[in-house]
Amino acid sequence: MQWTLVIPVKPLARAKSRLSDTAHDGVRPGLALAFAQDTVAAALACPAVKDVAVVTDDARAGRELAALGARIVADEPSGGLNAALAHGAAVVRAERPECAVAALNADLPALRPLELSRVLDAAAEFPRAFLADAAAIGTTLLAAAPGLELLPAFGPDSRARHRASGAVELRLAAVDSVRQDVDTGGDLRTALALGVGARTAAVAAQLLIPGQ
């Protein structure tokens, strides 16, 4: 099974506010873009991925991510993360109703294509499935088999909410790069230790990060 990934990217000027202790206002938009670029590049290199649709209204993000090969879908609902993901999945399935769809976070700068492939192959065994984040509270990936609604419930405690929605939690070892989203300075340090993509590494090199 090959998947279409739907990746949401919020306006860069508002992205990653929790990194304010690590990256100042002038750096954070570029850092958020670098996260998304490395995430999309790794996703497109994954053998289980057919294509990537990025849902965003940010012109710069759309331009840079389209250059990597992503399809850009306008965030027409402008109703937050879950509305953007549902809209992106609907746009994709309007053209290919029977495609398998997975929502993936845009802040996975250490993402490795083969680890993502393992997660998607495991998800293919279930109608709906999800992968919890490294903190075991949130979600980094939510998958829906062909013909089934994605039903995203991202946000606070999304691990519990996705489980309550009937999605199966994937319990896989050695997929740390798919779990490690970046919201805080501590998350960024962990991602850097795992090994981030070239764009994130270049921006992070400009930062003074305790512990690095």
PyMOL commands that set and color helices and strands:
alter all, ss='L'
color gray80, all
select helices_A, chain A and resi 12-14+17-19+28-44+59-68+81-95+113-123+158-164+176-179+185-194+198-204
alter helices_A, ss='H'
color red, helices_A
select strands_A, chain A and resi 3-8+49-55+71-73+100-104+128-132+139-144+168-169
alter strands_A, ss='S'
color yellow, strands_A
deselect
rebuild
show_as cartoon
